[in-house]
Amino acid sequence: MKPLSKFLSDFFMDTKNSLMRSFGEDPGKMLLHTGTLGWILSSLAQIMAVVTNDKISKKQKTFLIPQEAADAAINIGSFYIFTNSFTKLANKMVSTGKWRTPAIDAFLKKYDLKKHIGSYDFNIKELANFDEIKDAYKAIASGNAIAASTIGSIISCNIVTPILRNKFAAHRQEKALARIQAVEESAIIPPRGVSMDTFQKYAAMNSSRSGMKI
């Protein structure tokens, strides 16, 4: 059996090598997945804090836990969708040559490929002579992917997510008020022979009269 220190060392090296194989050439994807994982762990911690808090009553937990779960879904979904979309867009702009360095531009001119720049099905990485420009391509692709994923995460966390959460909270509050009103109305029993609508109108009129000053 391996000593604990050896086991941890091998685990760390295997994890590092796996990450390098998966994300070594695509740091934008690494930021996307690590950021999403961070949101998931943070959300789970928040939900567990509510579940294990003895100062919160069971009645409150039945409301707070679904609320935290809904907020978590909005946070995670918004972050992943926007960050992933921005990263894919940046990768596409580089692969089609819309974003390029002078070295890449010279390469495309050398092989008379500038006429294909911007075409959706054009991909510089799939060219037969790609090795000539591989290093320059990786440099711009990595830089743009990191910048795009960062911009996407900022927009998601600071603009989109707060708006979505506010809209969801307003909708949830509206439904809660409607339920409370329905319960209150169900407790009202109008006099026999008088409809509920008529009874409510008279009740509203009497209430407004009682508040008038002479």
Helices and strands as residue ranges (DSSP letters): H 4-23, H 27-51, H 58-95, H 102-110, G 114-116, G 124-126, G 130-133, H 134-155, I 156-160, H 161-186, H 196-210
